[in-house]
């Protein structure tokens, strides 16, 4: 099972999740604390996160991420609601 390490300001959380889990879905069902999120459909960008480790295991950004994030994709940012976790991942969100 993939291990997720999450940071937001002084808050840090580490947890294993089932393969192909979506962190925004888990956060919405109170199974993964701390993640900011909104629509869950790639439109509001409230869940934008910087990938620190494990980006190579994520799928290529989809059209929603390309449209909403643009050049921030090159800086390692992704929309958490559009990610399905298959391997260990470390990510952070701004306060």
N, C-alpha and C positions, 0 to 999 in steps of 0.2 A: 504494500500500500504506500502511495506517495506521502512524503512528509512535507508539510507546508510550514514555512517560517514567515510570519507576517509582522511588519513594523508600521506603526503610525505614531509619530512623536515619541513619547515615553512608553507607549503601550507596545508590548511584544507578545506574540502568541505563536505557539508551535503545536502542530497537531497532524496526525495522519488522517488521510481521507481515502475513500474508495476510489479506485481508478475510474477515470472519466467523470469525476465529480466537478461541479461548477460551484465556485466559492460564493458567488452571489446568491445562488439558490440555498446553499447551506447557511449563509448568514441570515437570509430571510426566514428560514425555519428554525432559527436560534441554535444551529449546530456548529457555527463557526463565528466567534465574536470579533467585533472591532472593525469589520470592513464597511466602509461607506458605500452606499449604493442607492439607486433611484428606480429607474424604469425597468431595468433588467433586460432591455431590448437593444442596447447600443445607441440610444438617442440622446441621453442626458449627460453622459460622461462623468457622472458623480463617482463611478467606481474606477476611474482611471488610476492605474498603478504602475510603478516603475519596477521592472523585473530585474532583480539583482543577480540571481543565479537560476539556471535551468531554462532559460529562454530557448535554447536549442531543442528542447523537448516539446515545445508548443507548436501548434499548427501555424501556418502562415496567417498573417492578419487578413480578416475577411473584408468585404467591401465597406461594412459599417465602420470598422476601425480605421480604414484608409480615409474614409470621408470625414470622420469625426476627429481623428488625431493627426492626420497629415504628417508633417516632418517630425512630430514627437515620436513616431514609431522608430525612427532612426536613433533616437536617444534612449530607446528601451522601454517606452511606455506602451501599455496595452489596456484594453477595456476588460476588466476582470469578468464581467458578465458574459463575455464572448469566449472565455477560455474553458477548456475541458482538460482537467489535470491528469496526466499519464505518468509523470515522474516527479521527483523531488523539485520543489520550487521555493525560492525566496523572493519576496516582493515587499514593496512599501507604498504607502499612500501618504500624501501630505496631510497635515492637520486640517 
